[in-house]
């Protein structure tokens, strides 16, 4: 076999996804990881706005 004429493809050309950056905070520990991974509950629907007050009838004179 002959020698290779083309250089091997670079690593950035092979993967289309961006490289993950390491966490700058370091290891947060299993307890904190559990808290951050807990599912978030659905927000409670807002209460309906109260009905506007009905104006009082004037007293008969």
mmCIF file of the N, C-alpha and C atoms, coordinates in Angstrom:
data_MODEL
# 
_entry.id   MODEL 
# 
loop_
_atom_site.group_PDB 
_atom_site.id 
_atom_site.type_symbol 
_atom_site.label_atom_id 
_atom_site.label_alt_id 
_atom_site.label_comp_id 
_atom_site.label_asym_id 
_atom_site.label_entity_id 
_atom_site.label_seq_id 
_atom_site.pdbx_PDB_ins_code 
_atom_site.Cartn_x 
_atom_site.Cartn_y 
_atom_site.Cartn_z 
_atom_site.occupancy 
_atom_site.B_iso_or_equiv 
_atom_site.pdbx_formal_charge 
_atom_site.auth_seq_id 
_atom_site.auth_comp_id 
_atom_site.auth_asym_id 
_atom_site.auth_atom_id 
_atom_site.pdbx_PDB_model_num 
ATOM 1   N N  . UNK A 1 1  ? 0.845   -1.181 0.000  1.00 0.00 ? 1  UNK A N  1 
ATOM 2   C CA . UNK A 1 1  ? 0.000   0.000  0.000  1.00 0.00 ? 1  UNK A CA 1 
ATOM 3   C C  . UNK A 1 1  ? 0.887   1.241  0.000  1.00 0.00 ? 1  UNK A C  1 
ATOM 4   N N  . UNK A 1 2  ? 0.369   2.316  -0.567 1.00 0.00 ? 2  UNK A N  1 
ATOM 5   C CA . UNK A 1 2  ? 1.115   3.557  -0.610 1.00 0.00 ? 2  UNK A CA 1 
ATOM 6   C C  . UNK A 1 2  ? 0.899   4.363  0.659  1.00 0.00 ? 2  UNK A C  1 
ATOM 7   N N  . UNK A 1 3  ? 1.531   5.503  0.736  1.00 0.00 ? 3  UNK A N  1 
ATOM 8   C CA . UNK A 1 3  ? 1.361   6.366  1.900  1.00 0.00 ? 3  UNK A CA 1 
ATOM 9   C C  . UNK A 1 3  ? 0.108   7.206  1.735  1.00 0.00 ? 3  UNK A C  1 
ATOM 10  N N  . UNK A 1 4  ? -0.431  7.651  2.855  1.00 0.00 ? 4  UNK A N  1 
ATOM 11  C CA . UNK A 1 4  ? -1.622  8.500  2.819  1.00 0.00 ? 4  UNK A CA 1 
ATOM 12  C C  . UNK A 1 4  ? -1.230  9.873  2.301  1.00 0.00 ? 4  UNK A C  1 
ATOM 13  N N  . UNK A 1 5  ? -2.055  10.431 1.448  1.00 0.00 ? 5  UNK A N  1 
ATOM 14  C CA . UNK A 1 5  ? -1.749  11.749 0.904  1.00 0.00 ? 5  UNK A CA 1 
ATOM 15  C C  . UNK A 1 5  ? -2.566  12.849 1.572  1.00 0.00 ? 5  UNK A C  1 
ATOM 16  N N  . UNK A 1 6  ? -3.705  12.495 2.152  1.00 0.00 ? 6  UNK A N  1 
ATOM 17  C CA . UNK A 1 6  ? -4.547  13.503 2.803  1.00 0.00 ? 6  UNK A CA 1 
ATOM 18  C C  . UNK A 1 6  ? -4.385  13.391 4.314  1.00 0.00 ? 6  UNK A C  1 
ATOM 19  N N  . UNK A 1 7  ? -4.364  14.526 5.002  1.00 0.00 ? 7  UNK A N  1 
ATOM 20  C CA . UNK A 1 7  ? -4.273  14.454 6.466  1.00 0.00 ? 7  UNK A CA 1 
ATOM 21  C C  . UNK A 1 7  ? -5.582  13.910 7.039  1.00 0.00 ? 7  UNK A C  1 
ATOM 22  N N  . UNK A 1 8  ? -5.528  13.298 8.206  1.00 0.00 ? 8  UNK A N  1 
ATOM 23  C CA . UNK A 1 8  ? -6.766  12.798 8.813  1.00 0.00 ? 8  UNK A CA 1 
ATOM 24  C C  . UNK A 1 8  ? -7.701  13.961 9.129  1.00 0.00 ? 8  UNK A C  1 
ATOM 25  N N  . UNK A 1 9  ? -9.018  13.726 9.090  1.00 0.00 ? 9  UNK A N  1 
ATOM 26  C CA . UNK A 1 9  ? -9.953  14.822 9.391  1.00 0.00 ? 9  UNK A CA 1 
ATOM 27  C C  . UNK A 1 9  ? -9.776  15.302 10.829 1.00 0.00 ? 9  UNK A C  1 
ATOM 28  N N  . UNK A 1 10 ? -9.978  16.591 11.009 1.00 0.00 ? 10 UNK A N  1 
ATOM 29  C CA . UNK A 1 10 ? -9.833  17.130 12.362 1.00 0.00 ? 10 UNK A CA 1 
ATOM 30  C C  . UNK A 1 10 ? -10.999 16.678 13.228 1.00 0.00 ? 10 UNK A C  1 
ATOM 31  N N  . UNK A 1 11 ? -10.822 16.725 14.530 1.00 0.00 ? 11 UNK A N  1 
ATOM 32  C CA . UNK A 1 11 ? -11.879 16.277 15.448 1.00 0.00 ? 11 UNK A CA 1 
ATOM 33  C C  . UNK A 1 11 ? -13.101 17.177 15.382 1.00 0.00 ? 11 UNK A C  1 
ATOM 34  N N  . UNK A 1 12 ? -12.910 18.454 15.138 1.00 0.00 ? 12 UNK A N  1 
ATOM 35  C CA . UNK A 1 12 ? -14.060 19.366 15.091 1.00 0.00 ? 12 UNK A CA 1 
ATOM 36  C C  . UNK A 1 12 ? -14.902 19.117 13.858 1.00 0.00 ? 12 UNK A C  1 
ATOM 37  N N  . UNK A 1 13 ? -14.308 18.615 12.792 1.00 0.00 ? 13 UNK A N  1 
ATOM 38  C CA . UNK A 1 13 ? -15.066 18.363 11.572 1.00 0.00 ? 13 UNK A CA 1 
ATOM 39  C C  . UNK A 1 13 ? -15.956 17.132 11.728 1.00 0.00 ? 13 UNK A C  1 
ATOM 40  N N  . UNK A 1 14 ? -15.567 16.200 12.599 1.00 0.00 ? 14 UNK A N  1 
ATOM 41  C CA . UNK A 1 14 ? -16.336 14.974 12.763 1.00 0.00 ? 14 UNK A CA 1 
ATOM 42  C C  . UNK A 1 14 ? -17.610 15.171 13.557 1.00 0.00 ? 14 UNK A C  1 
ATOM 43  N N  . UNK A 1 15 ? -17.562 15.950 14.605 1.00 0.00 ? 15 UNK A N  1 
ATOM 44  C CA . UNK A 1 15 ? -18.758 16.101 15.440 1.00 0.00 ? 15 UNK A CA 1 
ATOM 45  C C  . UNK A 1 15 ? -19.427 17.429 15.129 1.00 0.00 ? 15 UNK A C  1 
ATOM 46  N N  . UNK A 1 16 ? -20.734 17.366 14.926 1.00 0.00 ? 16 UNK A N  1 
ATOM 47  C CA . UNK A 1 16 ? -21.472 18.589 14.637 1.00 0.00 ? 16 UNK A CA 1 
ATOM 48  C C  . UNK A 1 16 ? -21.967 19.255 15.916 1.00 0.00 ? 16 UNK A C  1 
ATOM 49  N N  . UNK A 1 17 ? -22.023 18.497 17.019 1.00 0.00 ? 17 UNK A N  1 
ATOM 50  C CA . UNK A 1 17 ? -22.496 19.058 18.287 1.00 0.00 ? 17 UNK A CA 1 
ATOM 51  C C  . UNK A 1 17 ? -21.359 19.812 18.967 1.00 0.00 ? 17 UNK A C  1 
ATOM 52  N N  . UNK A 1 18 ? -21.677 20.929 19.631 1.00 0.00 ? 18 UNK A N  1 
ATOM 53  C CA . UNK A 1 18 ? -20.625 21.650 20.356 1.00 0.00 ? 18 UNK A CA 1 
ATOM 54  C C  . UNK A 1 18 ? -20.135 20.823 21.536 1.00 0.00 ? 18 UNK A C  1 
ATOM 55  N N  . UNK A 1 19 ? -18.882 20.986 21.868 1.00 0.00 ? 19 UNK A N  1 
ATOM 56  C CA . UNK A 1 19 ? -18.305 20.239 22.975 1.00 0.00 ? 19 UNK A CA 1 
ATOM 57  C C  . UNK A 1 19 ? -18.846 20.756 24.298 1.00 0.00 ? 19 UNK A C  1 
ATOM 58  N N  . UNK A 1 20 ? -19.180 19.839 25.188 1.00 0.00 ? 20 UNK A N  1 
ATOM 59  C CA . UNK A 1 20 ? -19.706 20.239 26.496 1.00 0.00 ? 20 UNK A CA 1 
ATOM 60  C C  . UNK A 1 20 ? -18.579 20.841 27.321 1.00 0.00 ? 20 UNK A C  1 
ATOM 61  N N  . UNK A 1 21 ? -18.869 21.940 27.960 1.00 0.00 ? 21 UNK A N  1 
ATOM 62  C CA . UNK A 1 21 ? -17.873 22.571 28.818 1.00 0.00 ? 21 UNK A CA 1 
ATOM 63  C C  . UNK A 1 21 ? -17.933 21.938 30.201 1.00 0.00 ? 21 UNK A C  1 
ATOM 64  N N  . UNK A 1 22 ? -16.806 21.818 30.865 1.00 0.00 ? 22 UNK A N  1 
ATOM 65  C CA . UNK A 1 22 ? -16.846 21.266 32.221 1.00 0.00 ? 22 UNK A CA 1 
ATOM 66  C C  . UNK A 1 22 ? -17.548 22.227 33.170 1.00 0.00 ? 22 UNK A C  1 
ATOM 67  N N  . UNK A 1 23 ? -18.137 21.691 34.188 1.00 0.00 ? 23 UNK A N  1 
ATOM 68  C CA . UNK A 1 23 ? -18.843 22.511 35.169 1.00 0.00 ? 23 UNK A CA 1 
ATOM 69  C C  . UNK A 1 23 ? -17.832 23.345 35.936 1.00 0.00 ? 23 UNK A C  1 
ATOM 70  N N  . UNK A 1 24 ? -18.035 24.639 35.992 1.00 0.00 ? 24 UNK A N  1 
ATOM 71  C CA . UNK A 1 24 ? -17.089 25.503 36.687 1.00 0.00 ? 24 UNK A CA 1 
ATOM 72  C C  . UNK A 1 24 ? -17.291 25.453 38.198 1.00 0.00 ? 24 UNK A C  1 
ATOM 73  N N  . UNK A 1 25 ? -18.443 24.953 38.640 1.00 0.00 ? 25 UNK A N  1 
ATOM 74  C CA . UNK A 1 25 ? -18.713 24.899 40.070 1.00 0.00 ? 25 UNK A CA 1 
ATOM 75  C C  . UNK A 1 25 ? -18.116 23.659 40.717 1.00 0.00 ? 25 UNK A C  1 
ATOM 76  N N  . UNK A 1 26 ? -17.672 22.707 39.924 1.00 0.00 ? 26 UNK A N  1 
ATOM 77  C CA . UNK A 1 26 ? -17.141 21.478 40.484 1.00 0.00 ? 26 UNK A CA 1 
ATOM 78  C C  . UNK A 1 26 ? -18.260 20.508 40.793 1.00 0.00 ? 26 UNK A C  1 
ATOM 79  N N  . UNK A 1 27 ? -17.945 19.498 41.582 1.00 0.00 ? 27 UNK A N  1 
ATOM 80  C CA . UNK A 1 27 ? -18.933 18.480 41.918 1.00 0.00 ? 27 UNK A CA 1 
ATOM 81  C C  . UNK A 1 27 ? -19.887 19.041 42.964 1.00 0.00 ? 27 UNK A C  1 
ATOM 82  N N  . UNK A 1 28 ? -21.175 19.012 42.676 1.00 0.00 ? 28 UNK A N  1 
ATOM 83  C CA . UNK A 1 28 ? -22.153 19.581 43.604 1.00 0.00 ? 28 UNK A CA 1 
ATOM 84  C C  . UNK A 1 28 ? -22.636 18.553 44.613 1.00 0.00 ? 28 UNK A C  1 
ATOM 85  N N  . UNK A 1 29 ? -22.282 17.292 44.417 1.00 0.00 ? 29 UNK A N  1 
ATOM 86  C CA . UNK A 1 29 ? -22.658 16.254 45.372 1.00 0.00 ? 29 UNK A CA 1 
ATOM 87  C C  . UNK A 1 29 ? -23.995 15.629 45.038 1.00 0.00 ? 29 UNK A C  1 
ATOM 88  N N  . UNK A 1 30 ? -24.201 14.390 45.493 1.00 0.00 ? 30 UNK A N  1 
ATOM 89  C CA . UNK A 1 30 ? -25.436 13.683 45.138 1.00 0.00 ? 30 UNK A CA 1 
ATOM 90  C C  . UNK A 1 30 ? -26.690 14.320 45.715 1.00 0.00 ? 30 UNK A C  1 
ATOM 91  N N  . UNK A 1 31 ? -26.605 14.906 46.916 1.00 0.00 ? 31 UNK A N  1 
ATOM 92  C CA . UNK A 1 31 ? -27.803 15.492 47.519 1.00 0.00 ? 31 UNK A CA 1 
ATOM 93  C C  . UNK A 1 31 ? -28.295 16.671 46.699 1.00 0.00 ? 31 UNK A C  1 
ATOM 94  N N  . UNK A 1 32 ? -27.389 17.554 46.338 1.00 0.00 ? 32 UNK A N  1 
ATOM 95  C CA . UNK A 1 32 ? -27.771 18.734 45.564 1.00 0.00 ? 32 UNK A CA 1 
ATOM 96  C C  . UNK A 1 32 ? -28.243 18.325 44.177 1.00 0.00 ? 32 UNK A C  1 
ATOM 97  N N  . UNK A 1 33 ? -27.616 17.309 43.610 1.00 0.00 ? 33 UNK A N  1 
ATOM 98  C CA . UNK A 1 33 ? -27.994 16.858 42.276 1.00 0.00 ? 33 UNK A CA 1 
ATOM 99  C C  . UNK A 1 33 ? -29.427 16.352 42.298 1.00 0.00 ? 33 UNK A C  1 
ATOM 100 N N  . UNK A 1 34 ? -29.827 15.669 43.386 1.00 0.00 ? 34 UNK A N  1 
ATOM 101 C CA . UNK A 1 34 ? -31.206 15.186 43.504 1.00 0.00 ? 34 UNK A CA 1 
ATOM 102 C C  . UNK A 1 34 ? -32.177 16.357 43.550 1.00 0.00 ? 34 UNK A C  1 
ATOM 103 N N  . UNK A 1 35 ? -31.834 17.405 44.289 1.00 0.00 ? 35 UNK A N  1 
ATOM 104 C CA . UNK A 1 35 ? -32.715 18.567 44.411 1.00 0.00 ? 35 UNK A CA 1 
ATOM 105 C C  . UNK A 1 35 ? -32.880 19.237 43.053 1.00 0.00 ? 35 UNK A C  1 
ATOM 106 N N  . UNK A 1 36 ? -31.783 19.390 42.323 1.00 0.00 ? 36 UNK A N  1 
ATOM 107 C CA . UNK A 1 36 ? -31.864 20.080 41.038 1.00 0.00 ? 36 UNK A CA 1 
ATOM 108 C C  . UNK A 1 36 ? -32.575 19.257 39.981 1.00 0.00 ? 36 UNK A C  1 
ATOM 109 N N  . UNK A 1 37 ? -32.680 17.944 40.185 1.00 0.00 ? 37 UNK A N  1 
ATOM 110 C CA . UNK A 1 37 ? -33.308 17.088 39.184 1.00 0.00 ? 37 UNK A CA 1 
ATOM 111 C C  . UNK A 1 37 ? -34.748 16.734 39.534 1.00 0.00 ? 37 UNK A C  1 
ATOM 112 N N  . UNK A 1 38 ? -35.274 17.256 40.642 1.00 0.00 ? 38 UNK A N  1 
ATOM 113 C CA . UNK A 1 38 ? -36.652 16.944 41.008 1.00 0.00 ? 38 UNK A CA 1 
ATOM 114 C C  . UNK A 1 38 ? -37.603 17.576 40.001 1.00 0.00 ? 38 UNK A C  1 
ATOM 115 N N  . UNK A 1 39 ? -38.673 16.876 39.674 1.00 0.00 ? 39 UNK A N  1 
ATOM 116 C CA . UNK A 1 39 ? -39.639 17.469 38.747 1.00 0.00 ? 39 UNK A CA 1 
ATOM 117 C C  . UNK A 1 39 ? -40.331 18.671 39.379 1.00 0.00 ? 39 UNK A C  1 
ATOM 118 N N  . UNK A 1 40 ? -40.604 19.641 38.570 1.00 0.00 ? 40 UNK A N  1 
ATOM 119 C CA . UNK A 1 40 ? -41.259 20.858 39.049 1.00 0.00 ? 40 UNK A CA 1 
ATOM 120 C C  . UNK A 1 40 ? -42.768 20.677 38.915 1.00 0.00 ? 40 UNK A C  1 
ATOM 121 N N  . UNK A 1 41 ? -43.499 21.007 39.969 1.00 0.00 ? 41 UNK A N  1 
ATOM 122 C CA . UNK A 1 41 ? -44.955 20.879 39.943 1.00 0.00 ? 41 UNK A CA 1 
ATOM 123 C C  . UNK A 1 41 ? -45.555 21.928 39.018 1.00 0.00 ? 41 UNK A C  1 
ATOM 124 N N  . UNK A 1 42 ? -46.700 21.602 38.484 1.00 0.00 ? 42 UNK A N  1 
ATOM 125 C CA . UNK A 1 42 ? -47.403 22.563 37.638 1.00 0.00 ? 42 UNK A CA 1 
ATOM 126 C C  . UNK A 1 42 ? -47.810 23.761 38.488 1.00 0.00 ? 42 UNK A C  1 
ATOM 127 N N  . UNK A 1 43 ? -47.740 24.964 37.946 1.00 0.00 ? 43 UNK A N  1 
ATOM 128 C CA . UNK A 1 43 ? -48.138 26.132 38.727 1.00 0.00 ? 43 UNK A CA 1 
ATOM 129 C C  . UNK A 1 43 ? -49.630 26.093 39.042 1.00 0.00 ? 43 UNK A C  1 
ATOM 130 N N  . UNK A 1 44 ? -49.969 26.621 40.198 1.00 0.00 ? 44 UNK A N  1 
ATOM 131 C CA . UNK A 1 44 ? -51.370 26.664 40.618 1.00 0.00 ? 44 UNK A CA 1 
ATOM 132 C C  . UNK A 1 44 ? -52.084 27.714 39.775 1.00 0.00 ? 44 UNK A C  1 
ATOM 133 N N  . UNK A 1 45 ? -53.254 27.384 39.231 1.00 0.00 ? 45 UNK A N  1 
ATOM 134 C CA . UNK A 1 45 ? -53.964 28.395 38.443 1.00 0.00 ? 45 UNK A CA 1 
ATOM 135 C C  . UNK A 1 45 ? -54.358 29.583 39.318 1.00 0.00 ? 45 UNK A C  1 
ATOM 136 N N  . UNK A 1 46 ? -54.316 30.755 38.736 1.00 0.00 ? 46 UNK A N  1 
ATOM 137 C CA . UNK A 1 46 ? -54.659 31.966 39.478 1.00 0.00 ? 46 UNK A CA 1 
ATOM 138 C C  . UNK A 1 46 ? -56.147 31.969 39.811 1.00 0.00 ? 46 UNK A C  1 
ATOM 139 N N  . UNK A 1 47 ? -56.453 32.542 40.973 1.00 0.00 ? 47 UNK A N  1 
ATOM 140 C CA . UNK A 1 47 ? -57.871 32.653 41.348 1.00 0.00 ? 47 UNK A CA 1 
ATOM 141 C C  . UNK A 1 47 ? -58.556 33.649 40.432 1.00 0.00 ? 47 UNK A C  1 
ATOM 142 N N  . UNK A 1 48 ? -59.828 33.407 40.137 1.00 0.00 ? 48 UNK A N  1 
ATOM 143 C CA . UNK A 1 48 ? -60.527 34.376 39.290 1.00 0.00 ? 48 UNK A CA 1 
ATOM 144 C C  . UNK A 1 48 ? -60.642 35.717 40.009 1.00 0.00 ? 48 UNK A C  1 
ATOM 145 N N  . UNK A 1 49 ? -60.659 36.764 39.241 1.00 0.00 ? 49 UNK A N  1 
ATOM 146 C CA . UNK A 1 49 ? -60.777 38.103 39.815 1.00 0.00 ? 49 UNK A CA 1 
ATOM 147 C C  . UNK A 1 49 ? -62.150 38.248 40.486 1.00 0.00 ? 49 UNK A C  1 
ATOM 148 N N  . UNK A 1 50 ? -62.208 38.910 41.633 1.00 0.00 ? 50 UNK A N  1 
ATOM 149 C CA . UNK A 1 50 ? -63.507 39.078 42.291 1.00 0.00 ? 50 UNK A CA 1 
ATOM 150 C C  . UNK A 1 50 ? -64.433 39.938 41.435 1.00 0.00 ? 50 UNK A C  1 
ATOM 151 N N  . UNK A 1 51 ? -65.711 39.664 41.560 1.00 0.00 ? 51 UNK A N  1 
ATOM 152 C CA . UNK A 1 51 ? -66.700 40.425 40.793 1.00 0.00 ? 51 UNK A CA 1 
ATOM 153 C C  . UNK A 1 51 ? -66.703 41.872 41.283 1.00 0.00 ? 51 UNK A C  1 
ATOM 154 N N  . UNK A 1 52 ? -66.911 42.818 40.386 1.00 0.00 ? 52 UNK A N  1 
ATOM 155 C CA . UNK A 1 52 ? -66.947 44.216 40.828 1.00 0.00 ? 52 UNK A CA 1 
ATOM 156 C C  . UNK A 1 52 ? -68.146 44.425 41.757 1.00 0.00 ? 52 UNK A C  1 
ATOM 157 N N  . UNK A 1 53 ? -68.017 45.308 42.732 1.00 0.00 ? 53 UNK A N  1 
ATOM 158 C CA . UNK A 1 53 ? -69.132 45.530 43.657 1.00 0.00 ? 53 UNK A CA 1 
ATOM 159 C C  . UNK A 1 53 ? -70.340 46.125 42.928 1.00 0.00 ? 53 UNK A C  1 
ATOM 160 N N  . UNK A 1 54 ? -71.488 45.660 43.336 1.00 0.00 ? 54 UNK A N  1 
ATOM 161 C CA . UNK A 1 54 ? -72.731 46.156 42.738 1.00 0.00 ? 54 UNK A CA 1 
ATOM 162 C C  . UNK A 1 54 ? -73.076 47.468 43.436 1.00 0.00 ? 54 UNK A C  1 
ATOM 163 N N  . UNK A 1 55 ? -73.355 48.534 42.671 1.00 0.00 ? 55 UNK A N  1 
ATOM 164 C CA . UNK A 1 55 ? -73.688 49.800 43.336 1.00 0.00 ? 55 UNK A CA 1 
ATOM 165 C C  . UNK A 1 55 ? -74.988 49.651 44.137 1.00 0.00 ? 55 UNK A C  1 
ATOM 166 N N  . UNK A 1 56 ? -74.996 50.237 45.301 1.00 0.00 ? 56 UNK A N  1 
ATOM 167 C CA . UNK A 1 56 ? -76.180 50.153 46.172 1.00 0.00 ? 56 UNK A CA 1 
ATOM 168 C C  . UNK A 1 56 ? -77.308 51.007 45.598 1.00 0.00 ? 56 UNK A C  1 
ATOM 169 N N  . UNK A 1 57 ? -78.514 50.528 45.782 1.00 0.00 ? 57 UNK A N  1 
ATOM 170 C CA . UNK A 1 57 ? -79.683 51.289 45.326 1.00 0.00 ? 57 UNK A CA 1 
ATOM 171 C C  . UNK A 1 57 ? -79.881 52.474 46.263 1.00 0.00 ? 57 UNK A C  1 
ATOM 172 N N  . UNK A 1 58 ? -80.204 53.631 45.723 1.00 0.00 ? 58 UNK A N  1 
ATOM 173 C CA . UNK A 1 58 ? -80.451 54.777 46.611 1.00 0.00 ? 58 UNK A CA 1 
ATOM 174 C C  . UNK A 1 58 ? -81.698 54.509 47.462 1.00 0.00 ? 58 UNK A C  1 
ATOM 175 N N  . UNK A 1 59 ? -81.637 54.942 48.682 1.00 0.00 ? 59 UNK A N  1 
ATOM 176 C CA . UNK A 1 59 ? -82.782 54.752 49.586 1.00 0.00 ? 59 UNK A CA 1 
ATOM 177 C C  . UNK A 1 59 ? -83.940 55.634 49.128 1.00 0.00 ? 59 UNK A C  1 
ATOM 178 N N  . UNK A 1 60 ? -85.154 55.112 49.179 1.00 0.00 ? 60 UNK A N  1 
ATOM 179 C CA . UNK A 1 60 ? -86.296 55.956 48.793 1.00 0.00 ? 60 UNK A CA 1 
ATOM 180 C C  . UNK A 1 60 ? -86.453 57.118 49.769 1.00 0.00 ? 60 UNK A C  1 
ATOM 181 N N  . UNK A 1 61 ? -86.804 58.258 49.248 1.00 0.00 ? 61 UNK A N  1 
ATOM 182 C CA . UNK A 1 61 ? -86.927 59.445 50.091 1.00 0.00 ? 61 UNK A CA 1 
ATOM 183 C C  . UNK A 1 61 ? -88.281 59.556 50.733 1.00 0.00 ? 61 UNK A C  1 
# 
